[in-house]
Amino acid sequence: MRDQLHAAVDGGHGPLVLDVTRVEMVDGVGLGVLVGAQRRAARAQRRLVLRGTPPRLRRFLRATGLERILPTENHDPEPLGPTPIAA
């Protein structure tokens, strides 16, 4: 996933929207990958946004303070489709 996120950051422009609709749980390694991708995006003058963030993950991000680093879109009527990363 790290390689896909880096390629998406490096190969596009504008916000990088990551559809996390189906994510049930994120461990420390996953959070590290997301924070690293956000930092890479910031260096490229882009913004990483989590779309379709489930309530449980949103609560976790809020409790850990990561909601300030990993912004979320709280509404998503339809997932992005089969590709979880949109550049």
C-alpha positions in Angstrom: 0.0 0.0 0.0 2.9 2.4 0.8 4.2 2.0 -2.8 0.7 2.7 -4.3 0.2 5.8 -2.2 3.6 7.1 -3.0 3.0 6.5 -6.7 -0.4 8.3 -6.5 1.2 11.3 -4.7 4.1 11.5 -7.1 1.9 11.0 -10.2 -0.9 13.5 -9.7 -1.9 16.9 -8.6 -4.6 18.3 -6.4 -6.0 16.5 -3.4 -5.3 12.8 -3.1 -8.5 11.1 -2.0 -8.2 7.8 -0.3 -11.5 5.8 0.0 -11.5 4.0 3.4 -15.2 3.1 3.3 -14.4 -0.6 3.8 -11.6 -0.2 6.4 -12.7 -1.7 9.7 -9.4 -1.4 11.6 -6.0 0.3 11.3 -3.0 -0.8 13.3 0.2 1.2 14.0 1.8 0.2 10.8 -1.2 1.3 8.7 -1.3 4.6 10.6 2.4 5.1 9.9 1.8 4.5 6.2 -1.1 7.0 6.1 0.9 9.7 8.0 3.9 9.1 5.8 1.7 9.5 2.7 0.3 12.7 4.1 3.7 14.1 4.7 4.8 13.1 1.2 1.7 14.8 -0.2 2.4 17.9 1.8 6.0 18.1 0.4 4.4 17.8 -3.1 2.0 20.6 -2.1 -0.9 18.2 -2.2 -3.4 17.1 0.5 -4.3 13.6 1.5 -8.0 13.3 2.4 -9.7 10.2 3.8 -13.2 9.7 2.2 -16.0 7.6 3.6 -14.3 7.2 7.0 -16.3 4.7 9.1 -17.4 6.0 12.5 -15.1 3.7 14.4 -12.1 4.9 12.4 -13.2 8.5 12.8 -13.4 8.1 16.6 -10.0 6.5 16.6 -8.4 9.3 14.6 -10.1 11.8 17.0 -8.9 10.0 20.1 -5.3 9.8 18.9 -5.2 13.4 17.6 -4.5 12.2 14.1 -7.7 13.9 12.8 -5.6 17.1 12.6 -3.1 15.4 10.4 -5.4 13.1 8.4 -8.4 15.1 7.3 -11.6 13.2 6.5 -14.7 13.8 4.4 -17.6 12.8 6.6 -20.0 12.2 3.7 -19.7 9.9 0.7 -22.8 8.8 -1.0 -20.9 6.4 -3.2 -17.5 4.8 -2.9 -14.9 5.7 -5.5 -15.2 2.2 -7.2 -12.8 -0.7 -7.4 -9.7 1.5 -7.2 -9.2 2.7 -3.6 -6.8 5.5 -4.5 -7.7 8.4 -6.7 -5.0 10.8 -7.8 
